[in-house]
Structures are given as structure tokens and as C-alpha cells.
Amino acid sequence: MKCVFCGGKIEFRNMTFIYDENGNYIFIENVPTEICTQCGEKTYSPGVADEIIRLARKETTPVRMADVPVFDYAAQATL
């Protein structure tokens, strides 16, 4: 299978999908993903995309909660 954007090789991997809505983040682990080894483009089957939407709408209970440190590059960069 080839990437529709660059023609690179597609690999199937389980990845973490990160969803952000107005600063509220949701991490969905072990999502079946098709990823291009050349350009990094990620795609999901229609069924997987539907399930991601269902989980992002919080229609189920998360398996765990996590505290995540947040840094502001613009405020803290020393370049």
C-alpha cells in the first residue's frame, strides 16, 4: 500500500491519538493507524475514525487519568 500524498510505504501501527478541544486534551492509546514511513501522514479506517469520535465525546469511562506537564515555548524559550 502506498501513501496517497507522497507515494511512500504505508505501515500499520498502534499509535496514541491526541485530541484537543479548547485546551481539554484526550489521549486515546493503541489506535490502529496507517502511517507513511516517508512523510508521516496518518490515516484511519472509517470504523476506527468513528470509534475515535465516540471516545472523544466521552461516551465511555477512561481507563486511567494522567497529569501532563505543560510548557509555553514562547514564554520560556532561551534562543
Backbone bond lengths (Angstrom), bond angles and torsions (degrees), N, CA, C in turn:
res aa  C-N    CA-C-N  psi(-1)  N-CA   C-N-CA  omega(-1)  CA-C   N-CA-C  phi
1 M - - - 1.454 - - 1.532 108.00 -
2 K 1.338 116.16 142.26 1.464 121.35 -177.83 1.527 111.09 -120.24
3 C 1.330 114.73 149.94 1.466 122.33 178.01 1.527 109.78 -65.42
4 V 1.329 116.41 133.84 1.463 120.39 179.52 1.525 112.16 -73.30
5 F 1.343 117.42 -15.43 1.462 120.51 -178.00 1.525 112.65 -92.99
6 C 1.356 117.25 -43.69 1.467 119.43 -174.88 1.517 113.89 -124.82
7 G 1.332 118.14 -7.47 1.452 121.43 -179.14 1.521 114.19 82.60
8 G 1.343 117.04 5.16 1.460 121.41 179.37 1.517 112.37 -70.24
9 K 1.339 115.03 170.90 1.455 121.78 -179.12 1.532 110.35 -75.71
10 I 1.336 116.48 138.63 1.461 122.93 178.29 1.531 109.43 -98.42
11 E 1.324 115.76 133.09 1.459 121.59 173.25 1.520 108.83 -118.13
12 F 1.314 115.82 150.94 1.456 121.24 176.25 1.516 108.08 -100.54
13 R 1.337 116.47 126.11 1.458 122.27 179.80 1.522 109.10 -141.79
14 N 1.310 115.43 156.57 1.460 120.53 168.60 1.515 106.90 -91.16
15 M 1.325 116.87 124.17 1.461 122.80 -176.10 1.527 109.81 -124.28
16 T 1.317 115.70 169.85 1.462 121.55 172.11 1.525 108.00 -97.48
17 F 1.321 116.14 123.84 1.462 122.84 177.65 1.520 107.43 -94.70
18 I 1.333 117.08 128.12 1.468 121.65 -179.61 1.520 107.90 -111.09
19 Y 1.317 115.35 125.13 1.466 121.99 -177.74 1.526 108.01 -117.70
20 D 1.326 117.08 131.48 1.467 122.30 -179.90 1.516 109.15 -127.08
21 E 1.307 115.39 123.33 1.452 120.61 174.34 1.518 107.62 -129.87
22 N 1.326 115.60 106.30 1.467 122.25 179.53 1.522 112.36 55.90
23 G 1.334 116.61 42.08 1.460 120.60 177.99 1.515 114.95 81.58
24 N 1.318 117.76 0.32 1.468 121.57 175.41 1.527 107.03 -98.29
25 Y 1.324 115.04 112.89 1.462 120.67 -174.62 1.514 111.94 -98.77
26 I 1.328 114.36 144.25 1.459 122.11 173.64 1.527 106.28 -129.95
27 F 1.309 116.50 132.37 1.457 122.62 176.04 1.519 107.84 -109.49
28 I 1.311 116.66 126.14 1.459 121.63 177.92 1.526 106.67 -116.51
29 E 1.319 116.26 110.14 1.456 121.66 -175.12 1.524 111.80 -87.18
30 N 1.324 114.91 157.57 1.468 123.15 174.05 1.524 114.30 59.56
31 V 1.326 115.81 41.23 1.471 121.17 178.92 1.531 109.04 -84.67
32 P 1.337 118.49 123.50 1.468 120.38 176.29 1.529 110.02 -61.85
33 T 1.339 116.08 120.02 1.462 121.82 -171.88 1.520 110.33 -131.24
34 E 1.305 115.63 141.39 1.460 121.91 170.44 1.525 105.35 -99.47
35 I 1.349 117.63 119.39 1.456 120.85 -176.02 1.519 110.65 -127.56
36 C 1.329 115.75 136.98 1.456 121.67 179.56 1.528 109.09 -79.38
37 T 1.332 116.89 127.72 1.460 120.91 179.91 1.522 111.98 -74.18
38 Q 1.324 117.41 -13.72 1.466 120.98 -178.51 1.531 112.31 -95.08
39 C 1.332 117.53 -51.71 1.469 119.83 -174.80 1.532 113.48 -108.16
40 G 1.345 117.42 -12.11 1.464 120.73 177.68 1.519 115.32 84.80
41 E 1.323 117.04 2.24 1.472 120.13 179.04 1.522 109.69 -59.03
42 K 1.351 116.00 134.03 1.462 121.28 179.54 1.518 109.27 -111.63
43 T 1.336 115.63 137.40 1.453 120.67 174.64 1.521 108.56 -133.58
44 Y 1.333 114.58 158.57 1.458 122.02 -177.09 1.527 108.53 -131.47
45 S 1.320 116.17 145.74 1.461 119.58 176.01 1.533 107.98 -66.47
46 P 1.329 118.36 159.40 1.463 120.34 178.86 1.532 113.21 -56.46
47 G 1.322 117.61 -40.02 1.465 120.59 179.65 1.519 112.25 -65.63
48 V 1.332 116.22 -40.28 1.467 120.54 177.89 1.524 109.60 -66.83
49 A 1.326 117.77 -42.32 1.465 121.29 178.50 1.526 111.00 -60.37
50 D 1.322 117.31 -41.21 1.471 121.17 177.90 1.523 110.85 -62.44
51 E 1.327 116.68 -41.14 1.463 120.47 -179.64 1.530 111.24 -69.02
52 I 1.330 117.84 -37.26 1.466 121.36 175.79 1.524 109.75 -59.84
53 I 1.323 116.74 -44.71 1.472 120.87 179.20 1.526 110.39 -61.95
54 R 1.320 117.19 -43.54 1.464 121.13 179.52 1.531 110.79 -60.70
55 L 1.327 116.62 -44.47 1.462 120.28 179.54 1.528 111.32 -68.03
56 A 1.332 117.27 -39.07 1.469 121.02 179.37 1.527 111.58 -64.76
57 R 1.320 116.61 -28.29 1.480 120.78 177.01 1.521 111.60 -80.13
58 K 1.325 115.97 2.13 1.466 122.73 177.34 1.530 111.76 60.75
59 E 1.334 115.08 42.74 1.458 120.42 178.98 1.527 111.72 -84.69
60 T 1.322 117.18 7.52 1.456 122.97 178.77 1.528 108.50 -146.81
61 T 1.301 117.18 169.06 1.466 122.13 -179.59 1.530 109.32 -89.35
62 P 1.334 118.36 132.61 1.467 119.80 178.64 1.534 110.96 -64.83
63 V 1.339 115.71 152.76 1.461 120.02 179.31 1.519 111.75 -75.42
64 R 1.339 116.91 -23.59 1.463 121.74 175.82 1.523 109.40 -165.02
65 M 1.311 116.31 166.10 1.460 122.41 176.40 1.531 107.29 -114.13
66 A 1.338 117.19 152.93 1.459 121.16 -178.76 1.522 110.10 -139.24
67 D 1.319 115.62 140.49 1.465 121.54 170.32 1.518 107.06 -91.63
68 V 1.329 116.98 131.73 1.453 121.17 -176.55 1.527 109.37 -123.21
69 P 1.350 117.67 125.05 1.468 118.65 176.52 1.533 109.96 -68.27
70 V 1.317 116.53 143.11 1.461 122.04 -179.06 1.521 108.42 -123.38
71 F 1.317 116.90 128.95 1.453 122.97 177.43 1.516 109.07 -117.47
72 D 1.336 116.80 148.30 1.463 122.30 177.11 1.517 107.33 -109.39
73 Y 1.318 116.85 106.89 1.457 121.44 -177.50 1.526 111.51 -57.08
74 A 1.332 117.16 -46.18 1.465 121.09 -176.34 1.529 111.74 -62.47
75 A 1.322 117.18 -35.21 1.451 120.73 -177.56 1.528 112.17 -84.96
76 Q 1.328 118.78 -22.54 1.461 120.57 -171.41 1.517 115.44 -118.90
77 A 1.319 118.97 -6.86 1.469 121.02 -177.98 1.514 111.06 -65.07
78 T 1.327 116.03 140.35 1.465 121.29 -178.78 1.517 112.34 -109.69
79 L 1.325 117.08 20.94 1.472 120.89 -178.23 1.498 111.69 -80.04
